[in-house]
Amino acid sequence: MVIDDDSTFLFIFRKQIEKFDDLEIVNESKNGLEAINYLKKAMNESGSSPDLIALDLNMPVMDGWDFLDEYGKLCENGASKVPVCILSSTINQADFDRANTYEAVKSFFSKPLTSEQLKTMKKISEIY
Amino acid sequence: MNYFPKQKNKDQDFKSYPDRNPNPIFTLDCNSELVYCNKAASGLLEICGSHAEQIIYPEGFTEINALAASTATIRKKVFQIDDYHYSFSFYPRETDGLVDVFGMDITEEVKHQTYFSIISSFTTALLNAKTEVEVARTITKEAISKLSFIDCVVYLVNRQTGTLEQKAAFGTKNSESIDETVHNPLILNFNEGVVGYAASEKKTIIVADVSKEKRYILDDEHRLSEIAVPIISGEEVIGVIDSEHPKKNYYSQEDAKILEAIASIAATRIQQIRAEKETELAQAKFQSFVENAFGGLYIHRNKKFEYVNEQLCEITGYSKAEMLDPSFDMQAIIVSADQNAIRTMKARHQGDNSPKSYQMEIMSKTGSIRQLSINTSVLTDNEDHVTLGIALDVTETIQSRYQLEEVIDALARRSEELNEFAHIASHNLRAPVTNLIGLLQHYNRADPSDSMNEMIMDKFIESVDQLNLTLEEMHQVLKIRAKASFDCSSVNLNELVNAIKIELSEKIRVNSFEIKTNFNIEHINYEKSHLKNLFLNLISNAIKYRREGISPMIKISSSKSDNQICLKFEDNGLGIDLAKHGNDIFGMYKRFHSIPEGRGMGLYLVKRQLNALGGSITVKSELNVGTCFSVLLNSR
């Protein structure tokens, strides 16, 4: 699943995913709150969860950091731990450092996203 | 009983006695004619005629006949003959009417008496001598002139050159001087002449015959004998008293003694004068130091100023006379004092006299407030407590410190803002750029007619617009920061709202939005573009974040509060969860609603613009009730 409010980025992301036969976007959320709601709903209705979460940081309503906090609470309440990869246009070291403090965050990718980075994300989803 | 021994050759021995007696003895008859005189008397009196019936009395013997004729039992009289003094006793005989006269040489006694009176009047006169030269003159005038010397010169040592200089004289050396100065004063080195010799040897030198003395230096007239007595204080030779006489062998040990006594008394007085001068000099130095001290100095006794220096007068603006006036009330000019001042008062009350320091503010005579840093200590003088204080004017120091702190604060704030700005700006510039790179990768160059290309191109334009908008916003922000002065003009709030109504007319119409105004203050003197941006942002936010299902509206009011103008914008919209977002609401690129129009820039700019002109904005809000922004402005 992908969490980002930038429609252009989503458009590009979709195009990149299309090149991989074995990859599929199960959900697109515009912000952290939409994503939490989706994850709760999916867990309750089908007990399923995405294999990987691609997360942007700068979003309205609930940003990436707040999502990570909320998601942490969700996991404590029994949600399956999905690996999170951060996809952001930030190049601020403080953001990298902060991301490292979250157990769920497995990798940090700066935009623009390359096919190589997508392959790495795929590997991460297979390991966890 | 006879106690006297028998004498041999009685007649012979006895007759020679009167002539061997050094004292004059003579006998006068009732006509004062000389009947008998011994050898000493004949030497004294000029006897005329072989039988000495007539005598010529030397000068001074004026009363002798009268005394001889007197019928008093015993008569006594002192006569001076030349340099000698004689005491004569008259004894009338009852048998034949003759008068026996017994003289006695009392020259020495008289001399001693003279010395005594000279010393005593000299000592008294010396008290009036205020300088070393005056001492020298007193020596010649009050002492030596009363001795039977022909001349005398007093030399004093010049402490700079180490030479002996003639400072006072009597006799030929200044016979015509009116102002007591010495003509052609002789200057001698130590060991030069008899005077120099006396000085270097530190002892009295008597020269009986100068013609045999190789050290002799001729001053004004040729003399035959000389005496030089050094004036010594402790180990130091201060000067020399010098006298010369045309006779050989003139000066006796007695003369040496009296001159040494005079020299020693004079030395004591010179020592005293030097000490007084040094004290005066030290006092003058101290006075000058105290008067010109960098700080204000004062002595305070029994709640009154006993002393203040010039500097303190300059600080307070009051004159010395005003401050030293017993009615001057120091408390009245104190504006405030710090905690240390109060602690010092307490400590003084408890008898703590140690040095203390504190700060206080005073109002000077001219009405300016001065910050003083005070250091005080207390001396106990009998029952009185005397406060010694140093007051430093630290007004400028404190002011510049405050200014410096303000500058540092402003710089720190500015640096923090710029940091934040740089981070956010780089992120928001990077986002559209990364999208552009991503889009380019998917553009089908091989087949330009690919239907996908058109969609990519639309997205491309969208990203470029976004990039342009971000750059424009940054320019806005930087403009506020960079602008040093603003153009303020009178703004009519009703006109301003009407203009915005026209600008937003489409949105207002579609949403049936209502704008209510209540302007107690209608005209504000302010930077118009800022004011317009404020109204436009808050009104369009109220429309953007309206609540569905109710008639959306905003109430705008203005009022005066102290020296500021208060503007209120109250809507009935969605509201904001301030508990969650309170800190971020005015932040750059902060958005709280997923409404696509919001860019998180409007309130940030509004706040920056208000801050730039010393204003402020605060917010109160409740979810699903509404939001109220309060703005405080400094009307220009």
Interface residues (C-beta under 8 A of the other chain):
Chain A: D5 D6 T8 F9 F11 I12 K15 Q16 K30 N31 E34 N58 M59 P60 V61 S88 S89 T90 I91 N92 A94 S110 K111 P112 L113
Chain B: H423 S426 H427 R430 A431 P432 V433 T434 N435 I437 G438 L439 Q441 H442 M455 K459 E462 S463 Y589 R591 F592 H593 S594 G598 G600
